[in-house]
Amino acid sequence: MSKSLRSMLITPLSEMQNGQVADLFALLSSKEEQKTRDGKLYFRVTFRDAARAVSFPIWADSPWALACRDEWTPGECYKIRGQYRETEYGPQLEIEKIRPATPADTADGFDPTELRPHSRFPAVAMFDQLCDLVQERIACPPLARLVLAILVSHRDTLLTLPAAKHHHHAFLAGFLEHVLSVTRTAVFFADKYDDYYPDLSPRLDKDLVVAGAVLHDIGKVRELALTSLGTDYTPAGHLIGHILQGRDIVLEQAARQEQEGHPLDAERLLRLEHMIISHQRLPEWGSPKPPMTPEALLVHYADDLDAKYHMVYQALRDDKTAGPLTSPRNFLEQRLYRGG
């Protein structure tokens, strides 16, 4: 059988080299109808896998114009034979063949979750590490029970949930990556400052620091939802947001535990509620109260540092500006120095 009739070796889009022709699986992440300067209509499409997105035009005289208009659906996955090219206009993909991916394609390695950006770390391992931290670092049994019950009840959602729609850790399992990192930093902060200030009165509650770090963003399980096109806000996310919903989740679990005979004392519960509603510190960031306890202060800065550092990482990774400074067009809205 000639090579033209055989299935080529599947190559990830992100691994294709300039000029290479290959079979690949890709997600159609966007399709926009646009006009040229002289009024001619065309579609700009973006196909992607987890590590590379390729955006290019489908012109009105293309053999794919009608199929693009009538059949190609954003959010769907496709098997494509095409040539990848680096051009002065950016990466391009010249399509030779295209069809929707099917379950039968799993034999060739098709996995739709691998076509979307995702954490570098295994989601199940991160979830287990977070639960281990709770068990190792929270000595108060009712508090540990509350935190673990919330994690376990939302496990399936947390294994894929991004931490945000855009700004930081906005990829599959980004929530777990962010929260695990925040919790590890908060543990370090708690140990350091409890050692520095042993005469603090009342003494720093390290159990609460861990609980607040783990649960500070838990309301995002109700605020965000994965769709075929990515991450979007739920109606409750738009109307209420994750901060108040996080407090609701904690209060609901506390009420269940009290009915089951494992109540969390009122003072600790109040302080935990405060940590959740204050973790973003400013009203314009969504918090109705600033951090007013030592525990809340540590969680706020652990959270803010992790989010900001990830934004720095993204800006330095993605910016193509020539010279020692990045463009200010990033989530931090400032230039970063990468060196000469």
Buried (B, 14 or more C-beta within 10 A) or exposed (E): EEEEEEEEEBBBBBEBEEEEEBBBBBBBBBBEEEEEEEEEEBBEBBBBBBEBBBBBBBBEEBEBBEBBBEEBEBEBBBBBBBBBBEEEEEBBBEBEEBEEBEEEBEEEEBEBEBBBBBBEBBBEEBBEBBBEBBEEBBEBEBBBBBBBBBBEBBEEBBBBBBBBBEBBBBBBBBBBBBBBBBBBBBBEBBBEBBEEEEEEEEEBBBBBBBBBBBBBBBBBBBBBBBEEEBBEBBEBBEEBBBBBBBBBBBBEBBEEBEEEEBBBEEEBBEBBBBBBBBBBBEEEEBBEEEBEBBBBBBBBBBBBBBBBEBBBEBBEEEBEEEEEBBBEEBBBEBBBEEEE
